[in-house]
Amino acid sequence: MSKITMYSTEWCSYCRTLKRAMTERGIGFAEIDIDSEPEAGATLEALTGGYRTVPTLDVCGKYLVNPKIAEVVEALELCN
């Protein structure tokens, strides 16, 4: 099971950029498209105080909103 869940959308260029950077570094993740899964959008709003900002990542229970790849790597290192 992945330690990272990414909430994203198909049309989000920031999501595509972050996914590419994570894949290039060998960082595995599960992805939830909030447009395809409406209940996930409601979950995201609850986690972020009412926002549907993507990408939002759950890294071992820590939520990162629109993070840079360095922030993802740092959060992942802290949860290992």
HUUR-V129746 format. One record per pair of residues at least 6 apart in sequence whose C-alpha atoms are under 8 Angstrom apart, sorted by the first residue. I is the first residue (numbers start at 1). J is the second residue. Records with the same first field share a line. If there is no record, write none. Layout:
I=J  J
This chain:
2=28  29  30
3=28  29  58  59  60  76
4=28  29  30  57  58  59  60
5=29  30  31  32  57  58  59
6=29  30  31  32  55  56  57  58
7=31  32  33  34  40  44  54  55  56  57
8=15  31  32  33  34  54  55  56
9=15  32  33  34  35  54  55
10=33  35
12=54  55
14=54  55  66
15=54  55
18=68  69
21=69
22=28  69
32=40
33=40
34=40  41
35=41
41=52
44=50  51  52  56
45=51  52
47=63
53=65  66
54=65  66
55=65  66  67
56=63  64  65  66  67
57=63  64  65  66  67
58=64
59=72  75  76  79
60=76  79
62=75
64=72
